[in-house]
Amino acid sequence: MANFTRTFAALTLLLASLASAQQDDPYAGSSYYDDSALRPPEPPDRPVYGYYGAHPIPYDLGGGYCSVRGAHGHDYAPFDRFLFRHVGGLFYFVGDVSDFGYVGESWGYQGDHPIPAEWGGGFCYINWAHRHAYPPPPSMSFNYIGGFYLFVGPWSSLYYSERPHYAAYYNNYYRDNYHGGRYFVVRPPPVYRVQVAPPPPRGITVVAPPRRYGGGVTVSPPPPPPRYGGGVTVSPPPPPPRYGGGVTVSPPPPRYGGGVTVSPPPPPPRYGGGVTVSPPPPPRAPVGPPMRVSPPPPPRR
């Protein structure tokens, strides 16, 4: 019994010493070992753009090709709004996949053709041989000639209304910047990048800034002429030209042929009460009595 008592007392003393040591630990209860304090701060929220199917990645974001099938999102907008069809909140790539390094399964097309609704709808206006990442649907009329699908069905009025615009785009800008894999070599600026600016708050008028020219000169637009009642707009006369030293030079009087300069007469003097006194006319030459004329003498015989 005595041994048990001594053992119990020793265990009690040991536990008390451990508890005292824990209380004396300077790091006990602190966040020194907290993982949350060591993790980097989360980046701010960025807009998410919805895409459907595979599509090229802008060269300024690493380039390459996103091979995700189906709907997905990215934090960057399409680099060319003519190469993506925006339907139902998703962007569908409608360009030639072989021009942007796509190595997956693709189908060849020859000339213009409709695009299936599952891949954005509308029409493709690439009028040369190209490839897409989708096969032609059975509901559309295509002929398979020489390894390419040629559309032989009817065209809608939408195709004809949009063809002049898209044909000019593909035959000029697309050929110069995308055709044959030029996008990642030429690296054209994203002139067609989708940018949506939020509308200004109510009650605030957005005014375009003045135009700036070389040399740091800022030219502001002239103020509008004053308006008076009755809808009459009176424009002020242009000021005379000013030169250095505060000198104002009025325009010279008109000149006529022969080197003669005619100055306008001075205005008549004005006196109080609104009376205008004109100078007296110049004096006239004196007029004498009329001269008598004698008849000629008769001829001599």
C-alpha positions as CSV (number, residue, x, y, z in Angstrom):
1,M,0.0,0.0,0.0
2,A,2.8,2.4,0.8
3,N,4.5,1.6,-2.5
4,F,1.3,2.4,-4.4
5,T,0.9,5.7,-2.5
6,R,4.5,6.7,-3.3
7,T,4.0,5.8,-7.0
8,F,0.7,7.8,-7.2
9,A,2.4,10.8,-5.6
10,A,5.3,10.6,-8.1
11,L,2.9,10.5,-11.1
12,T,0.9,13.4,-9.8
13,L,4.1,15.4,-9.4
14,L,5.2,14.6,-12.9
15,L,1.8,15.6,-14.4
16,A,1.9,18.9,-12.5
17,S,5.4,19.7,-13.7
18,L,4.4,19.0,-17.3
19,A,1.4,21.2,-17.0
20,S,3.6,24.0,-15.6
21,A,6.1,23.6,-18.4
22,Q,3.3,23.9,-21.0
23,Q,2.0,27.1,-19.4
24,D,5.5,28.6,-19.5
25,D,5.9,27.9,-23.2
26,P,6.2,31.3,-24.9
27,Y,4.8,29.9,-28.2
28,A,1.8,28.1,-26.7
29,G,-1.4,29.4,-28.3
30,S,0.4,31.6,-30.8
31,S,-0.1,31.6,-34.6
32,Y,3.6,31.0,-35.3
33,Y,2.9,27.5,-36.6
34,D,-0.5,28.4,-38.2
35,D,-0.6,27.5,-41.9
36,S,-3.0,30.3,-42.7
37,A,-0.5,32.9,-41.7
38,L,2.1,31.5,-44.1
39,R,-0.1,31.1,-47.2
40,P,0.1,33.9,-49.8
41,P,-3.0,36.1,-50.2
42,E,-5.6,35.0,-52.7
43,P,-5.6,37.0,-55.9
44,P,-8.5,39.4,-56.6
45,D,-11.5,38.1,-58.4
46,R,-11.1,38.2,-62.2
47,P,-13.8,37.9,-64.8
48,V,-14.4,34.5,-66.3
49,Y,-15.2,34.0,-70.0
50,G,-17.1,31.0,-71.1
51,Y,-15.8,28.9,-74.0
52,Y,-17.1,25.8,-75.7
53,G,-14.8,23.3,-77.3
54,A,-11.1,23.5,-78.2
55,H,-9.7,26.9,-79.1
56,P,-6.3,28.7,-79.5
57,I,-4.8,30.6,-76.6
58,P,-3.5,34.2,-77.1
59,Y,0.2,34.4,-77.6
60,D,0.6,37.0,-74.9
61,L,-0.8,34.4,-72.4
62,G,1.5,31.6,-73.4
63,G,0.1,30.5,-76.7
64,G,-0.8,27.0,-77.6
65,Y,-4.2,25.3,-77.9
66,C,-6.8,24.6,-75.3
67,S,-8.1,21.1,-76.0
68,V,-10.9,21.0,-73.4
69,R,-14.1,19.7,-75.0
70,G,-17.4,21.1,-73.9
71,A,-18.1,24.2,-71.8
72,H,-15.4,25.6,-69.7
73,G,-14.1,29.0,-68.6
74,H,-10.9,31.1,-68.8
75,D,-9.9,34.5,-67.3
76,Y,-9.1,36.0,-70.7
77,A,-11.3,37.3,-73.5
78,P,-11.1,36.1,-77.1
79,F,-8.3,37.8,-79.0
80,D,-10.4,38.2,-82.1
81,R,-14.1,38.6,-82.0
82,F,-14.5,37.5,-85.7
83,L,-12.9,34.1,-84.9
84,F,-15.3,33.4,-82.0
85,R,-19.1,33.1,-82.2
86,H,-20.8,34.3,-79.0
87,V,-23.9,32.3,-78.4
88,G,-25.7,31.6,-75.1
89,G,-22.9,33.2,-73.0
90,L,-20.2,30.9,-74.6
91,F,-17.5,31.6,-77.2
92,Y,-17.2,29.1,-80.0
93,F,-14.0,29.1,-82.2
94,V,-15.0,29.2,-85.9
95,G,-11.6,29.7,-87.5
96,D,-9.3,27.1,-89.2
97,V,-7.9,24.9,-86.4
98,S,-4.9,23.9,-88.5
99,D,-3.7,27.6,-88.6
100,F,-3.3,27.7,-84.8
101,G,-1.4,24.4,-84.0
102,Y,-4.4,22.1,-83.3
103,V,-3.3,18.4,-83.5
104,G,-6.5,16.7,-82.6
105,E,-9.1,15.1,-84.9
106,S,-10.3,17.4,-87.6
107,W,-12.3,17.4,-90.8
108,G,-11.5,19.2,-94.1
109,Y,-13.9,21.6,-95.8
110,Q,-13.7,23.4,-99.1
111,G,-15.2,26.9,-99.4
112,D,-18.0,28.5,-97.4
113,H,-20.4,26.3,-95.5
114,P,-22.9,26.5,-92.6
115,I,-21.7,25.8,-89.1
116,P,-23.7,23.3,-87.0
117,A,-25.7,24.9,-84.2
118,E,-23.8,22.7,-81.7
119,W,-20.6,24.6,-82.7
120,G,-21.9,28.1,-82.7
121,G,-24.1,28.2,-85.7
122,G,-24.0,30.8,-88.5
123,F,-21.6,30.4,-91.5
124,C,-18.0,29.9,-92.1
125,Y,-16.7,32.3,-94.8
126,I,-13.2,30.8,-95.4
127,N,-13.4,30.3,-99.1
128,W,-10.3,28.0,-99.4
129,A,-9.5,24.5,-98.1
130,H,-9.5,24.5,-94.3
131,R,-10.2,22.3,-91.3
132,H,-12.6,22.3,-88.3
133,A,-12.8,20.1,-85.2
134,Y,-16.3,18.9,-86.1
135,P,-17.8,16.7,-88.8
136,P,-20.6,17.9,-91.1
137,P,-24.0,16.9,-89.6
138,P,-26.2,14.5,-91.6
139,S,-28.9,17.1,-91.8
140,M,-26.8,19.3,-94.1
141,S,-26.0,18.6,-97.8
142,F,-22.3,18.0,-98.3
143,N,-20.4,16.2,-101.0
144,Y,-17.1,14.5,-100.1
145,I,-14.6,15.4,-102.9
146,G,-10.9,14.8,-102.7
147,G,-10.8,14.5,-99.0
148,F,-12.8,17.7,-98.3
149,Y,-16.5,18.3,-97.7
150,L,-18.2,20.7,-100.1
151,F,-21.5,22.3,-99.2
152,V,-24.1,21.9,-102.0
153,G,-27.3,22.9,-100.1
154,P,-29.3,26.2,-100.3
155,W,-28.1,29.4,-98.7
156,S,-30.2,31.6,-96.5
157,S,-30.5,35.4,-96.6
158,L,-28.3,35.7,-93.5
159,Y,-25.4,34.2,-95.4
160,Y,-25.7,36.8,-98.2
161,S,-26.1,39.7,-95.9
162,E,-23.0,38.9,-93.9
163,R,-20.8,37.6,-96.7
164,P,-19.3,41.0,-97.9
165,H,-18.1,41.8,-94.4
166,Y,-16.6,38.4,-93.5
167,A,-15.2,37.8,-97.0
168,A,-13.2,41.0,-96.8
169,Y,-12.0,40.0,-93.3
170,Y,-10.8,36.5,-94.2
171,N,-9.3,37.5,-97.6
172,N,-7.2,40.4,-96.0
173,Y,-6.7,40.4,-92.3
174,Y,-7.0,36.7,-91.7
175,R,-4.6,35.8,-94.5
176,D,-2.0,38.3,-93.4
177,N,-2.0,37.4,-89.7
178,Y,-3.4,33.8,-89.2
179,H,-3.2,31.7,-92.3
180,G,-0.5,29.1,-92.4
181,G,0.3,29.4,-88.7
182,R,1.3,33.1,-88.8
183,Y,-0.4,34.1,-85.6
184,F,2.4,33.0,-83.3
185,V,5.1,34.3,-85.6
186,V,3.6,37.7,-86.7
187,R,2.1,38.2,-83.2
188,P,-0.5,40.8,-84.4
189,P,-1.9,43.1,-81.8
190,P,-5.3,42.1,-80.4
191,V,-7.2,44.8,-82.2
192,Y,-10.4,42.8,-82.1
193,R,-10.2,41.9,-78.4
194,V,-13.5,42.0,-76.6
195,Q,-13.6,44.8,-74.1
196,V,-16.7,45.8,-72.3
197,A,-16.5,49.0,-70.2
198,P,-19.0,49.4,-67.4
199,P,-21.5,52.2,-68.0
200,P,-20.9,55.5,-66.1
201,P,-23.0,56.2,-63.0
202,R,-26.2,58.1,-63.4
203,G,-25.9,61.8,-63.4
204,I,-22.3,61.8,-64.8
205,T,-21.6,63.0,-68.3
206,V,-18.6,61.5,-70.0
207,V,-16.7,64.0,-72.1
208,A,-14.0,63.0,-74.5
209,P,-10.6,64.3,-73.6
210,P,-9.0,67.0,-75.8
211,R,-6.8,65.9,-78.6
212,R,-3.0,65.8,-78.0
213,Y,-0.4,66.6,-80.6
214,G,3.4,66.3,-80.6
215,G,5.5,68.4,-78.3
216,G,3.1,68.1,-75.4
217,V,0.6,70.6,-76.9
218,T,-3.0,70.0,-75.9
219,V,-5.6,71.5,-78.1
220,S,-9.1,71.8,-76.6
221,P,-12.2,72.1,-78.8
222,P,-13.5,75.7,-79.0
223,P,-16.5,76.6,-76.8
224,P,-19.9,76.6,-78.5
225,P,-21.2,80.0,-79.6
226,P,-23.7,81.8,-77.2
227,R,-27.4,81.1,-77.8
228,Y,-30.1,83.6,-77.3
229,G,-33.9,83.4,-77.1
230,G,-35.9,82.3,-80.1
231,G,-33.4,79.7,-81.2
232,V,-31.0,82.2,-82.7
233,T,-27.3,81.4,-82.5
234,V,-24.9,84.3,-82.8
235,S,-21.3,83.5,-83.4
236,P,-18.8,86.0,-82.1
237,P,-16.4,87.6,-84.7
238,P,-13.0,86.0,-84.9
239,P,-10.3,87.9,-82.8
240,P,-7.5,89.7,-84.7
241,P,-4.2,87.9,-84.8
242,R,-1.9,88.5,-81.8
243,Y,1.9,88.5,-82.0
244,G,4.7,88.5,-79.4
245,G,5.0,91.4,-77.0
246,G,1.2,91.9,-76.7
247,V,0.9,93.6,-80.1
248,T,-2.4,93.2,-81.8
249,V,-2.3,93.6,-85.6
250,S,-5.5,94.4,-87.4
251,P,-6.0,93.1,-91.0
252,P,-4.8,95.5,-93.7
253,P,-7.4,97.5,-95.8
254,P,-8.4,96.0,-99.1
255,R,-6.1,96.7,-102.1
256,Y,-7.2,97.3,-105.7
257,G,-5.5,97.1,-109.0
258,G,-2.6,99.4,-109.8
259,G,-1.2,99.4,-106.3
260,V,-4.0,101.7,-105.0
261,T,-5.0,101.2,-101.4
262,V,-8.4,102.4,-100.4
263,S,-9.0,102.9,-96.7
264,P,-12.6,103.0,-95.4
265,P,-13.8,106.4,-94.3
266,P,-13.8,107.0,-90.5
267,P,-17.1,106.7,-88.8
268,P,-18.9,110.0,-88.0
269,P,-18.6,111.3,-84.4
270,R,-21.2,110.4,-81.9
271,Y,-22.5,112.6,-79.2
272,G,-24.6,112.0,-76.1
273,G,-28.2,111.2,-76.4
274,G,-27.6,108.9,-79.3
275,V,-27.3,111.8,-81.8
276,T,-24.9,111.2,-84.7
277,V,-23.6,114.4,-86.4
278,S,-22.2,113.9,-89.9
279,P,-19.6,116.4,-91.2
280,P,-20.8,119.1,-93.6
281,P,-20.5,118.4,-97.3
282,P,-17.6,120.0,-99.1
283,P,-18.2,123.5,-100.6
284,R,-19.3,123.7,-104.2
285,A,-17.6,125.8,-106.8
286,P,-19.3,129.3,-107.4
287,V,-21.7,129.5,-110.4
288,G,-21.7,132.8,-112.4
289,P,-24.3,134.2,-114.8
290,P,-24.8,132.3,-118.0
291,M,-22.6,133.3,-120.9
292,R,-24.2,134.9,-124.1
293,V,-23.3,133.5,-127.4
294,S,-23.5,135.9,-130.4
295,P,-24.7,134.5,-133.7
296,P,-22.0,134.2,-136.4
297,P,-21.8,137.2,-138.9
298,P,-23.6,136.9,-142.3
299,P,-21.4,135.7,-145.1
300,R,-19.9,138.4,-147.5
301,R,-21.1,138.7,-151.1
